[in-house]
Amino acid sequence: MSVVDSTDCDLIFYTHPWSRGRIVRWMLEETGVPYRQVLLEYDTSMKAPDYLRINPLGKVPALMHRGTVITETAAICAYLADAFPEAGLAPALSDRANYYRWLFFAAGPLEAAITDRNLKVEVSAEQRRMVGYGTYEQTVDVLAQAVSAGPYLAGHRFSAADVYVGSHVMWGLQLGTLPKRPEFEEYVAPFPQRAAFAAAHAIDDALTQGSTPKVDSK
């Protein structure tokens, strides 16, 4: 585990264990770089003036690296991959087409399609051109094609795109927001065996003991 107590740490991670901060925690553990965590609570410290200066939306996760703030989970994953290239979590610049494509497909069309479906937002045929995903069914089919193309989204090497998209797929299967298609189950099956995944989830699982799940993050 890379989490430390030192106030001199270059990386500060703002999170709540029932949030998308779990994705960033996994990414941080994959880098192996020490980081300090700051645990925030919904409706109190997450909305306090001190934190709103870091993220005016009052949401987690957020990351501060040497005084620079990064918000939005997909952006944080991409940033960490570039900031710590020795971890090998991003392809070479000449080979990043699929890496960027699927990382931001999950941050955009996939999350929007799932959210609208959960909220029972009905998009008419005439309105589909206005949304970035078309239909939920189309989005699921495209995701299934993407994860079936190879062992990982960016080719034969695990990357930050797999941390981000893999997290969405695992949550989707667990919560029922994605269908239990064999393509999805086969894609994410190896991830829980990764040491960084196990370390990250052990930390957050311990922090969730006795707490109630909430979702208010980005």
C-alpha atoms as one frame of an Amber mdcrd trajectory, in Angstrom:
protein
   0.000   0.000   0.000   1.283   3.453  -0.935  -0.803   5.590   1.431   1.331
   7.523   3.935   0.750   9.956   6.806   3.485  12.433   5.892   2.362  16.025
   5.400   5.353  16.528   3.072   3.947  14.132   0.457   3.771  15.504  -3.099
   0.437  13.784  -3.774  -2.718  14.528  -1.797  -5.787  12.430  -2.546  -9.220
  13.719  -1.523 -11.795  10.970  -1.353 -14.614   9.097   0.322 -14.671   5.278
   0.330 -18.191   5.211  -1.169 -17.277   7.186  -4.274 -15.462   7.077  -7.587
 -12.430   7.759  -5.460 -12.094   3.972  -5.443 -11.019   4.172  -9.078  -8.345
   6.752  -8.317  -7.198   4.756  -5.284  -6.633   1.745  -7.544  -4.767   3.951
 -10.032  -2.587   5.400  -7.278  -1.706   1.936  -6.032  -0.815   0.903  -9.581
   1.697   3.751  -9.774   3.284   2.692  -6.487   3.917   6.356  -5.629   3.353
   7.448  -1.998   0.278   9.597  -1.446  -1.530  11.177   1.487  -5.257  10.690
   1.746  -7.758  13.240   3.002 -11.112  11.669   3.838 -14.125  13.919   3.347
 -17.750  13.491   4.358 -20.787  14.154   2.216 -22.723  17.350   2.928 -20.157
  18.563   5.487 -16.413  18.693   4.779 -17.017  17.969   1.096 -19.042  21.198
   0.894 -16.841  23.247   3.242 -15.090  26.401   1.930 -11.607  24.879   2.215
 -12.495  21.989  -0.074 -14.621  24.090  -2.427 -11.458  26.032  -3.217 -10.035
  22.738  -4.490 -13.153  21.504  -6.276 -15.937  24.098  -6.508 -18.440  21.313
  -7.272 -17.863  19.907  -3.803 -17.342  16.400  -5.142 -14.660  13.737  -4.899
 -12.240  12.470  -5.970  -9.704  15.218  -6.400  -5.940  15.124  -6.497  -3.325
  17.730  -5.662   0.153  17.167  -7.052   2.766  19.690  -5.974   0.096  22.350
  -5.655  -1.670  21.571  -8.935  -5.281  20.387  -8.650  -6.744  17.712 -10.896
 -10.416  16.747 -10.755 -12.616  14.348 -12.787 -11.775  10.695 -12.387 -10.772
   9.939 -15.977  -8.549  13.030 -16.063  -6.874  12.008 -12.814  -6.136   8.536
 -14.185  -4.673   9.969 -17.387  -2.661  12.536 -15.432  -1.161   9.948 -13.099
  -0.156   7.739 -16.023   1.730  10.661 -17.576   3.139  12.030 -14.318   4.664
   8.667 -13.391   5.674   7.030 -16.696   7.883   4.517 -14.932   4.693   2.671
 -13.907   3.992   1.896 -17.576   0.299   2.784 -17.372   0.051   4.643 -20.693
   1.118   3.530 -24.179   3.700   5.422 -26.168   2.385   8.695 -27.602   2.341
   7.151 -31.077   0.082   4.328 -29.904  -2.569   6.073 -27.808  -5.576   6.109
 -30.131  -7.485   3.290 -28.423  -6.211   4.351 -25.022  -7.762   7.811 -25.306
 -10.783   6.583 -27.220 -12.017   4.112 -24.614 -10.906   6.074 -21.569 -13.097
   8.992 -22.601 -15.845   6.841 -24.099 -16.423   5.528 -20.581 -16.243   9.025
 -19.075 -18.730  10.382 -21.624 -21.237   8.192 -23.489 -21.067   5.178 -21.168
 -21.597   7.057 -17.914 -24.291   9.265 -19.441 -26.175   6.282 -20.855 -26.069
   4.391 -17.559 -27.042   7.452 -15.520 -30.000   8.292 -17.745 -31.183   4.693
 -17.606 -30.942   4.612 -13.809 -32.834   7.893 -13.549 -35.444   6.576 -15.988
 -34.765   9.394 -18.428 -36.547   8.519 -21.653 -34.768   9.774 -24.771 -37.049
   9.803 -27.795 -35.885   8.870 -31.274 -35.964  12.559 -32.211 -33.788  13.476
 -29.207 -31.063  10.867 -29.786 -29.016  13.198 -31.933 -28.795  15.502 -28.904
 -27.204  12.933 -26.576 -23.689  11.633 -26.958 -24.582   7.976 -26.664 -27.549
   7.419 -28.967 -29.183   4.641 -26.969 -28.183   2.627 -23.927 -28.259  -0.585
 -25.990 -25.946   0.845 -28.642 -23.520   2.026 -25.984 -23.435  -1.396 -24.318
 -22.795  -3.073 -27.671 -19.901  -0.718 -28.454 -18.387  -1.326 -25.020 -18.654
  -5.083 -25.515 -16.855  -4.803 -28.852 -14.109  -2.705 -27.273 -13.329  -5.089
 -24.426 -13.436  -8.080 -26.790 -10.723  -6.724 -29.088  -7.836  -7.840 -26.882
  -6.854  -8.614 -23.347  -6.636  -4.874 -22.651  -8.158  -1.776 -24.203  -4.875
  -0.332 -25.444  -3.532  -3.636 -26.769  -1.577  -6.292 -24.932  -0.560  -4.160
 -21.969  -2.603  -3.054 -18.977  -3.093   0.729 -18.813  -4.940   3.512 -17.034
  -7.787   2.971 -19.500  -8.302  -0.473 -17.991  -8.335   0.959 -14.481 -11.073
   3.411 -15.425 -13.162   1.347 -17.840 -12.619  -1.853 -15.880 -13.967  -0.174
 -12.749 -17.101   0.902 -14.592 -17.628  -2.592 -15.961 -17.120  -4.267 -12.577
 -19.523  -1.851 -10.889 -22.001  -2.296 -13.731 -21.974  -6.063 -13.336 -22.228
  -5.834  -9.571 -25.014  -3.254  -9.484 -26.918  -4.513 -12.498 -26.427  -1.348
 -14.543 -24.681  -3.417 -17.222 -25.896  -6.798 -18.480 -23.888  -9.864 -17.476
 -22.466 -10.430 -20.924 -19.567 -12.865 -21.274 -17.446 -10.186 -22.936 -17.617
  -8.046 -19.802 -17.057 -10.887 -17.360 -14.032 -12.194 -19.269 -12.509  -8.717
 -19.571 -12.565  -7.906 -15.855 -11.896 -11.417 -14.522  -8.091 -10.910 -14.149
  -8.272  -7.487 -12.479  -9.053  -8.553  -8.883  -5.842 -10.614  -8.968  -3.697
  -7.531  -9.451  -1.777  -6.578  -6.305  -2.661  -2.888  -6.668  -6.371  -3.672
  -7.012  -6.302  -5.811  -3.871  -4.377  -3.171  -1.900  -6.694  -0.349  -2.972
  -9.868  -2.247  -2.207  -8.554  -3.409   1.160  -8.083   0.238   2.195 -11.497
   1.403   1.018 -13.312  -1.690   2.261 -11.877  -1.091   5.724 -12.983   2.545
   5.590 -16.541   1.581   4.638 -17.139  -0.630   7.647 -20.296   0.632   9.322
 -20.901   3.407   6.796 -23.734   3.822   4.307 -23.132   3.814   0.538 -23.685
   7.165  -1.186 -22.943   8.404  -4.668 -22.110  12.085  -5.122 -18.869  12.121
  -7.063 -17.359  12.519 -10.489
